[in-house]
């Protein structure tokens, strides 16, 4: 599939009754999620590394074509320099191998403290990554990465190694006077969005506003951009977040419908095969 869509997690109890049937047990979440969406960001591995038995179970519970884009543990990405943690990163990748074809690009999210002055350290880490085993995607958060010459230097490095650039779009939650993150445990950074593809694939993290109308102009922009990239042969992973996590699945479903309504050739959403999609692009 050239386009995969999903959320940041699968184990969210607040989705029972909408995404999941009433009385769904936690042990059933992944099985059900993977038959509604086609990918998941897999934030769980950022906080704890599962054993291989758990990873094997993930593979067994998901259908063909479903992909995990798992985040490197914070013990690797958030301890300062990256090069000393190359062995740990390789060990993590080895631990994920039971996923087989379910393993999508691994996702390295760097903290705001990781600045362009560390680009040589970053290069060592990226060169050591076995790209033939699993693609790697990178998200940077230090503001200087979004200024020249650092932007061009990073782009060149990623292009040379075939590393994907994670595109974080937090514009919706910083639009308007209200702050939708007030009840959220973790605030998303306000960084510039640069429509840049550095590999044959791209990971897009769309931080949606709880009110669909606020998201609309940004989603319309993404429809046009995704259509252009798909025509160029780029594989797209699109993840929908929301400070109110209850809204994430519905917003992702809405975006899928928006793509289809604009004639973008994307695979059908499995969720829509289970029941009727929202009528006339209206969810709430």
Secondary structure, 3 states (H helix, E strand, C coil): CCEEEEECCCCCHHHECCCECCCCCHHHHHHHHCCCCCEECCCHHHHCCCCHHHHHHHHHHCCCCCEECCECCHHHHCCCCCHHHHHHHHHHHHHCHHHHHHECCEEEECCCCCCHHHHHHHHHHHHHCCCCCCCEEEECCCHHHHCCCHHHHHHHHHHHHCCEEEEEECCHHHCCCCCCCCCCCCCCCCCCCCCCCCCCEEEEEEEECCCHHHHHHHHHHHHHHHHHHHHCCCEEEEEEEECCHHHHHHHHHHHHHHHHHCCCCCCCCHHHHHCCCCHHHCCC
